[in-house]
């Protein structure tokens, strides 16, 4: 059984305002109304602060997010979100039934494992720095893989009776924590998310909630000041 000591131990999130993986975890923390210390890790400044020795000791993958909970160091956004769900079960990010959990995990992983890695910063930096791929071609790559992934996700959600106001039923959960940041990324690259009407509808339902607005990139303390 999970110790109740976790209720009083502090949470510290290593994050970057525009990281979609960190954005997922911020949404989960906000949905559960959990207070945490935000520690910005600038992914571009100083050659990328995630590559510094101190941070590499915390996360050998040199990625955000990392959640420190008391003495525990947690890595990988989906693992962190499920950890939060087990420590603080309400409101739940995963359904109570096995089929529902499998469906939600599949939707979340379609984004986090299939779409997001192909437009991750380190992939685009490799294209630029190692292969001198022009920016226009890098952006074509990004739009292709985001479009392919979101089209599949739209098909998975559009006619499924388990889809409600949100990805699964009428309460936001793990899949919504992944969907909203990916749609934010799509817009960054000039994509019209209304091309996927079910996704756009779910996003509107999410962004109507304070938790999603609190977690938004522009609301973070390390976000650049609006010009």
Buried (B, 14 or more C-beta within 10 A) or exposed (E): EEEEEBEEEEBBBBBBBBBBBBBBBBBBBBBBEBEBEBBBBEBEEEEBBBEBEEBEEBBEEBBBBBBBBEEEBBBBBBEBBBBBBEBBEEEBBBBEEEEBBEBBBEBBBBBBEBBBEBBBBBBBBEBEEEEEBEEEEBBEBBBEBBBEBBEBBBEBBEEBEBBEBBBBBEBBBBBBBBBBBBBBBBEBBEBEBEEBEBBBBBBEBBEEBEBBEBBBBEEBEBBEEEE
